[in-house]
Amino acid sequence: MTREITIRSRDGLTLEAALDEPEQSWGLVILCHPHPQMGGTMNAPLLLALRDEMVERGWVVLRFNFRGIGASEGVSGDGVAEVADAGGAVDYAFEHFRHLPRAIAGWSFGAVVAIRLAAEELLLRGCVAIAPPVQEKPGITAGLPPARKMELLVPVLVIVGSNDEQVSPGECAEWSISAGVEILPFPGANHFFWAKYDALAGTVGDWIQDKLLNAP
């Protein structure tokens, strides 16, 4: 059952959030939603599909609305200030589920935030970035820093649909290779992964379980 909670961003904002906790838990996953201009909230259908998959596998799932979205305080930005929001979710997870390994996953705008956090966060053990916009899109996302300027502290998987109309699969692949992270092209998928939710969720779940539970 989903429980409504609040968390605090690392710069002091109160954010609305939702927690799903199975009876027996193996780990915890934080989910970051896409840009609000594209209807992105913590209740985006793709994120709910990821939640259902992970809860069924026995993972705690923490979702939250970025600043300025829904009942969350603050003003929506371009994905830089939002790193403090995702960091607050990590802090909540560490405080309340310290015994569980923690991963973060994001889609589109949320994928950029997740990767940016993965470059500075020691409390995570894995990151999945679904269709991250590598290049800046003014008014929407700051994109990703050049790969050579990032030192990712955890294993990262980048997933991009081969038919993505919003994000360049080639740019995702080039950035991922330069950053030394895994890149997985998803055949036949567009940016929204229509009719691919189950396959995507299964792929994400398998990778997270392998990295967090089978790591030495």
Secondary structure as UniProt FT lines:
FT   STRAND          2..8
FT   TURN            10..11
FT   STRAND          14..20
FT   STRAND          27..32
FT   HELIX           36..38
FT   TURN            42..43
FT   HELIX           45..56
FT   TURN            57..58
FT   STRAND          59..64
FT   TURN            67..68
FT   TURN            70..71
FT   HELIX           82..96
FT   TURN            98..99
FT   STRAND          102..107
FT   HELIX           109..118
FT   TURN            119..120
FT   STRAND          127..130
FT   TURN            138..140
FT   HELIX           147..149
FT   STRAND          156..161
FT   TURN            162..163
FT   HELIX           169..179
FT   STRAND          182..186
FT   TURN            187..188
FT   TURN            191..192
FT   TURN            194..195
FT   HELIX           197..213
//
